[in-house]
Amino acid sequence: MSTLTATPPRSAAAQIIAGGFTLATLDLIYACSFWAWLRHVSPVYLLQYIASGALGQAAFEGGIATALLGAGFHYFTATMMVLAYYLASGRYRALLQHPVLYGVPYGLLLWVVMTWVVVPLSRAQVAAKPLMLAFITNLLMHLLFGVICVWFARRAHGAR
């Protein structure tokens, strides 16, 4: 008779970081693919655009260093999205019970905050009128991101 050894559960922090990594990576895959297909935008330029939120136009002159800074900002932001849901769901446990039911509105909230608060308050230059296709796909991706946040928050609470 063989015995199965259970792997020890990961800490809540590890689950939150894994969630942020998953979220940011999926978003970068989407954004890099979408903008390369639509406008031939390189991944380096896209990451520099993220860095331009803090650095303004100087981000586009910083080469790979500002692209890496943009990646850092992106992964940090995604991790904070998962952390925020984790903290809220610690207080209101019902938020963990239905990932789609609560994740989709959370994704909508993330989209609203990023689109109408964070980006406009940043130093990044935004097109006066966004492309409808980009607007819709970005919204849909954020709805998925909300569900992913719930899933990792559930895992983080289970890790205790």
Contacts in CASP RR format, 6 or more apart in sequence:
PFRMAT RR
TARGET T0000
AUTHOR 0000-0000-0000
METHOD contacts of the structure
MODEL  1
MSTLTATPPRSAAAQIIAGGFTLATLDLIYACSFWAWLRHVSPVYLLQYI
ASGALGQAAFEGGIATALLGAGFHYFTATMMVLAYYLASGRYRALLQHPV
LYGVPYGLLLWVVMTWVVVPLSRAQVAAKPLMLAFITNLLMHLLFGVICV
WFARRAHGAR
9 158 0 8 1.000
9 159 0 8 1.000
10 18 0 8 1.000
10 155 0 8 1.000
10 159 0 8 1.000
11 159 0 8 1.000
12 86 0 8 1.000
12 156 0 8 1.000
12 157 0 8 1.000
12 158 0 8 1.000
12 159 0 8 1.000
12 160 0 8 1.000
13 156 0 8 1.000
14 159 0 8 1.000
15 152 0 8 1.000
15 153 0 8 1.000
15 155 0 8 1.000
15 156 0 8 1.000
15 159 0 8 1.000
16 79 0 8 1.000
16 82 0 8 1.000
16 83 0 8 1.000
16 86 0 8 1.000
16 152 0 8 1.000
16 153 0 8 1.000
16 156 0 8 1.000
17 79 0 8 1.000
18 152 0 8 1.000
18 155 0 8 1.000
19 78 0 8 1.000
19 79 0 8 1.000
19 82 0 8 1.000
19 148 0 8 1.000
19 149 0 8 1.000
19 152 0 8 1.000
20 75 0 8 1.000
20 78 0 8 1.000
20 79 0 8 1.000
20 81 0 8 1.000
20 82 0 8 1.000
20 152 0 8 1.000
21 75 0 8 1.000
21 78 0 8 1.000
21 79 0 8 1.000
22 148 0 8 1.000
22 152 0 8 1.000
23 78 0 8 1.000
23 79 0 8 1.000
23 81 0 8 1.000
23 82 0 8 1.000
23 145 0 8 1.000
23 148 0 8 1.000
23 149 0 8 1.000
24 74 0 8 1.000
24 75 0 8 1.000
24 77 0 8 1.000
24 78 0 8 1.000
24 79 0 8 1.000
26 141 0 8 1.000
26 144 0 8 1.000
26 145 0 8 1.000
26 148 0 8 1.000
27 74 0 8 1.000
27 78 0 8 1.000
27 141 0 8 1.000
27 145 0 8 1.000
28 43 0 8 1.000
28 46 0 8 1.000
28 71 0 8 1.000
28 74 0 8 1.000
30 137 0 8 1.000
30 141 0 8 1.000
31 46 0 8 1.000
32 43 0 8 1.000
32 46 0 8 1.000
34 134 0 8 1.000
34 137 0 8 1.000
35 41 0 8 1.000
35 46 0 8 1.000
36 42 0 8 1.000
36 43 0 8 1.000
38 131 0 8 1.000
38 133 0 8 1.000
38 134 0 8 1.000
43 67 0 8 1.000
44 63 0 8 1.000
44 64 0 8 1.000
44 67 0 8 1.000
45 60 0 8 1.000
47 66 0 8 1.000
47 67 0 8 1.000
47 68 0 8 1.000
47 70 0 8 1.000
47 71 0 8 1.000
47 74 0 8 1.000
48 59 0 8 1.000
48 60 0 8 1.000
48 62 0 8 1.000
48 63 0 8 1.000
48 66 0 8 1.000
48 67 0 8 1.000
48 70 0 8 1.000
49 59 0 8 1.000
49 60 0 8 1.000
49 124 0 8 1.000
50 70 0 8 1.000
50 71 0 8 1.000
50 73 0 8 1.000
50 74 0 8 1.000
50 124 0 8 1.000
51 59 0 8 1.000
51 66 0 8 1.000
51 67 0 8 1.000
51 69 0 8 1.000
51 70 0 8 1.000
51 73 0 8 1.000
52 58 0 8 1.000
52 59 0 8 1.000
52 60 0 8 1.000
52 122 0 8 1.000
52 123 0 8 1.000
52 124 0 8 1.000
52 125 0 8 1.000
53 59 0 8 1.000
53 73 0 8 1.000
53 119 0 8 1.000
53 122 0 8 1.000
53 123 0 8 1.000
53 124 0 8 1.000
54 69 0 8 1.000
54 73 0 8 1.000
54 122 0 8 1.000
54 123 0 8 1.000
55 66 0 8 1.000
55 69 0 8 1.000
55 123 0 8 1.000
56 123 0 8 1.000
56 124 0 8 1.000
56 125 0 8 1.000
57 125 0 8 1.000
58 66 0 8 1.000
59 66 0 8 1.000
59 69 0 8 1.000
59 70 0 8 1.000
60 66 0 8 1.000
78 145 0 8 1.000
81 110 0 8 1.000
81 145 0 8 1.000
81 146 0 8 1.000
81 149 0 8 1.000
82 148 0 8 1.000
82 149 0 8 1.000
82 152 0 8 1.000
82 153 0 8 1.000
82 156 0 8 1.000
84 149 0 8 1.000
85 95 0 8 1.000
85 106 0 8 1.000
85 146 0 8 1.000
85 149 0 8 1.000
85 150 0 8 1.000
85 153 0 8 1.000
86 152 0 8 1.000
86 153 0 8 1.000
86 156 0 8 1.000
86 157 0 8 1.000
88 95 0 8 1.000
89 95 0 8 1.000
89 96 0 8 1.000
89 150 0 8 1.000
89 153 0 8 1.000
89 154 0 8 1.000
89 157 0 8 1.000
90 96 0 8 1.000
90 157 0 8 1.000
94 102 0 8 1.000
95 102 0 8 1.000
95 150 0 8 1.000
95 153 0 8 1.000
96 102 0 8 1.000
96 150 0 8 1.000
96 153 0 8 1.000
96 154 0 8 1.000
96 157 0 8 1.000
99 147 0 8 1.000
99 150 0 8 1.000
99 151 0 8 1.000
99 154 0 8 1.000
100 147 0 8 1.000
102 150 0 8 1.000
103 143 0 8 1.000
103 146 0 8 1.000
103 147 0 8 1.000
103 149 0 8 1.000
103 150 0 8 1.000
104 143 0 8 1.000
104 146 0 8 1.000
104 147 0 8 1.000
106 146 0 8 1.000
106 149 0 8 1.000
106 150 0 8 1.000
107 142 0 8 1.000
107 143 0 8 1.000
107 144 0 8 1.000
107 145 0 8 1.000
107 146 0 8 1.000
107 147 0 8 1.000
107 149 0 8 1.000
108 139 0 8 1.000
108 142 0 8 1.000
108 143 0 8 1.000
110 142 0 8 1.000
110 145 0 8 1.000
110 146 0 8 1.000
110 149 0 8 1.000
111 138 0 8 1.000
111 139 0 8 1.000
111 142 0 8 1.000
111 143 0 8 1.000
114 142 0 8 1.000
115 138 0 8 1.000
119 126 0 8 1.000
120 126 0 8 1.000
END
